[in-house]
């Protein structure tokens, strides 16, 4: 979604995701920047929507931990991802909503 700041993009996406989540649909939310994904994650928290945010360890560790304080319990660092399907399922829990950046989507573990 494109548009200037303050036009309701994040609110619109969060509302649509909440409706689809209530139907049990699997949803991937992908954005180009970590900040855009983080903003969407914080908005989903406000709407009481369960999700997991996958973030690159290199971006997170020692650089940007502080920006994820509000959603830390929903965060999965890339080094925590497992290629074993059962382990990955345990990490993700019951959520049907995943958020990540475009570059994180190319992680081989997420491919499967």
Secondary structure as a PSIPRED ss2 file (coil, helix, strand):
# PSIPRED VFORMAT (PSIPRED V4.0)

   1 X C   1.000  0.000  0.000
   2 X C   1.000  0.000  0.000
   3 X C   1.000  0.000  0.000
   4 X C   1.000  0.000  0.000
   5 X C   1.000  0.000  0.000
   6 X C   1.000  0.000  0.000
   7 X C   1.000  0.000  0.000
   8 X C   1.000  0.000  0.000
   9 X H   0.000  1.000  0.000
  10 X H   0.000  1.000  0.000
  11 X H   0.000  1.000  0.000
  12 X H   0.000  1.000  0.000
  13 X H   0.000  1.000  0.000
  14 X H   0.000  1.000  0.000
  15 X H   0.000  1.000  0.000
  16 X H   0.000  1.000  0.000
  17 X H   0.000  1.000  0.000
  18 X H   0.000  1.000  0.000
  19 X H   0.000  1.000  0.000
  20 X H   0.000  1.000  0.000
  21 X H   0.000  1.000  0.000
  22 X H   0.000  1.000  0.000
  23 X C   1.000  0.000  0.000
  24 X C   1.000  0.000  0.000
  25 X C   1.000  0.000  0.000
  26 X C   1.000  0.000  0.000
  27 X E   0.000  0.000  1.000
  28 X E   0.000  0.000  1.000
  29 X E   0.000  0.000  1.000
  30 X E   0.000  0.000  1.000
  31 X E   0.000  0.000  1.000
  32 X C   1.000  0.000  0.000
  33 X C   1.000  0.000  0.000
  34 X H   0.000  1.000  0.000
  35 X H   0.000  1.000  0.000
  36 X H   0.000  1.000  0.000
  37 X H   0.000  1.000  0.000
  38 X H   0.000  1.000  0.000
  39 X H   0.000  1.000  0.000
  40 X H   0.000  1.000  0.000
  41 X H   0.000  1.000  0.000
  42 X H   0.000  1.000  0.000
  43 X H   0.000  1.000  0.000
  44 X H   0.000  1.000  0.000
  45 X H   0.000  1.000  0.000
  46 X H   0.000  1.000  0.000
  47 X C   1.000  0.000  0.000
  48 X C   1.000  0.000  0.000
  49 X C   1.000  0.000  0.000
  50 X C   1.000  0.000  0.000
  51 X C   1.000  0.000  0.000
  52 X E   0.000  0.000  1.000
  53 X E   0.000  0.000  1.000
  54 X E   0.000  0.000  1.000
  55 X E   0.000  0.000  1.000
  56 X C   1.000  0.000  0.000
  57 X H   0.000  1.000  0.000
  58 X H   0.000  1.000  0.000
  59 X H   0.000  1.000  0.000
  60 X H   0.000  1.000  0.000
  61 X H   0.000  1.000  0.000
  62 X H   0.000  1.000  0.000
  63 X H   0.000  1.000  0.000
  64 X H   0.000  1.000  0.000
  65 X H   0.000  1.000  0.000
  66 X H   0.000  1.000  0.000
  67 X H   0.000  1.000  0.000
  68 X H   0.000  1.000  0.000
  69 X H   0.000  1.000  0.000
  70 X H   0.000  1.000  0.000
  71 X H   0.000  1.000  0.000
  72 X H   0.000  1.000  0.000
  73 X H   0.000  1.000  0.000
  74 X H   0.000  1.000  0.000
  75 X E   0.000  0.000  1.000
  76 X E   0.000  0.000  1.000
  77 X E   0.000  0.000  1.000
  78 X H   0.000  1.000  0.000
  79 X H   0.000  1.000  0.000
  80 X H   0.000  1.000  0.000
  81 X C   1.000  0.000  0.000
  82 X C   1.000  0.000  0.000
  83 X C   1.000  0.000  0.000
  84 X C   1.000  0.000  0.000
  85 X H   0.000  1.000  0.000
  86 X H   0.000  1.000  0.000
  87 X H   0.000  1.000  0.000
  88 X H   0.000  1.000  0.000
  89 X H   0.000  1.000  0.000
  90 X H   0.000  1.000  0.000
  91 X H   0.000  1.000  0.000
  92 X H   0.000  1.000  0.000
  93 X C   1.000  0.000  0.000
  94 X C   1.000  0.000  0.000
  95 X C   1.000  0.000  0.000
  96 X C   1.000  0.000  0.000
  97 X E   0.000  0.000  1.000
  98 X E   0.000  0.000  1.000
  99 X E   0.000  0.000  1.000
 100 X E   0.000  0.000  1.000
 101 X E   0.000  0.000  1.000
 102 X C   1.000  0.000  0.000
 103 X C   1.000  0.000  0.000
 104 X H   0.000  1.000  0.000
 105 X H   0.000  1.000  0.000
 106 X H   0.000  1.000  0.000
 107 X C   1.000  0.000  0.000
 108 X H   0.000  1.000  0.000
 109 X H   0.000  1.000  0.000
 110 X H   0.000  1.000  0.000
 111 X H   0.000  1.000  0.000
 112 X C   1.000  0.000  0.000
